[in-house]
Amino acid sequence: MKVQWQVIVGIVLAIVIAIFAVINVDDVKVNFLFAYVEWPLILVILGSVLIGGLIFFCLNIVRTNSMKKQVKTLEAAKKELERSLAAEKSRKVKVSEVEVPDNAPKPTV
C-alpha cells in the first residue's frame, strides 16, 4: 500500500512540474561560472528536476546497499547465536529426561 501512495504522489508531482515548466517558456540567462547561455526556462526547470531525481536515486541506492549489508551481518550473528544455543541445549540434557522402558534389562555391576 505504501508503494502505491508513493507512485500516486510521484505522478501528481510530475504533472505539477510539467505544467509549471510548460507555463514558463521564456528565455533565461544561465551562468556556468565560465560561460553564459540563454536557454528556455522549461529546459532549466526540467533539467533541474532530472538532476535532483538522479541525486535522490543515487543516495537511495547507497542507503539500500547499506541496509542489505546490515541485514547480512545481523543474519550471520543470528545464525551464530542459534548454533551456540543449540550447543548449550545439547550439553544440558538431564538424566531424568531420558526414558528407560520398564522391560529393559537391568545393568549388572
N, C-alpha and C positions, 0 to 999 in steps of 0.2 A: 504494500500500500504506500509506503514511504517513497519508493521509486516512482510510482505513478504521479504522486504530487510533484516530485522534482521535475518530471518530464513536462507536466502541465505548466508549472511556473516557468520553466525554460522556454517553452513555446510562446507563452504570453510575453515574456521579456524580449524574445526575438522579434515578435510582431511590433512591440512598442519601439524598439530600437530601429527597426526597418522604417516605420512610419516617421520617426524623428529624423532619420537620415534623409529620407526622400523629401521631406519638407525643407531641409537645409541644403540647397544645391548651389549656393553662391561660392565663388572662388575665394580662397583664403590663402594668405602667405604663411608658409611653414618654414621655420628656421631650424636647420640641421647643424648649427654651430659653424659649419664650413660652407654652407650654401643656403640660399633662399629659393624656394619653389612655390609656385601657385598651383594649388590643387582644388578641386571641388570639395566642399565641406563634407559631402556624402562619403567620399573616399577616406577622408581623415577620420570620420566617425566610425565607419565600418572597419578600417584598419586598426584603430584603437581597440575596438571591441574584439577583433580577431586576436590581436596580440595579448590582450587581457585574458581571453579564453585559453590561449596557448600556455600562458604562465600558470593559470589555475590548473590546467590539465597536467602539466609537468609536476607541480607541487603535490597534486593528488596522487600521482604515480609514486613519488618519493615516499609519501605517507603510507600508501598501501604496501609498498615493499618493506617498510619499517615494521608495519603491523604483522606482515607474514613472517618476518624474521623472529619477532617476539613470540608469535604463536608456535613456531617450530621449537624455540627454546623452552617454552612452557610445556609443550607436549613431551619433549625429551626429559624434562625434570619430573613430569607426572609419571612417565614410564619407569624411571629410576626409583621413585618413591613406591610405586606399586610393586616393583621387584623386591625392594627391601622389606615391605610389609608382608609379602608372601613368604619371604625367607624367615622373618620373625615368627609368623604364624606356624610355619612348619617346625620350628625349633621348640615351640611351646606346646607340643602335643602332650596331653596328660595321660597317665596310665589308666585313669578311670574312664577315659573316653574310648579306650579300646575294648570292644565287646568280645567276650570269650563264650562260645556256646557251652551249654550245660553238659553235653555229652562228650566234650573234648577230654582226651586222656590227661591225667594229672602228671606234671613233670616229677620225675624221681631225682632225688638229690643224694 
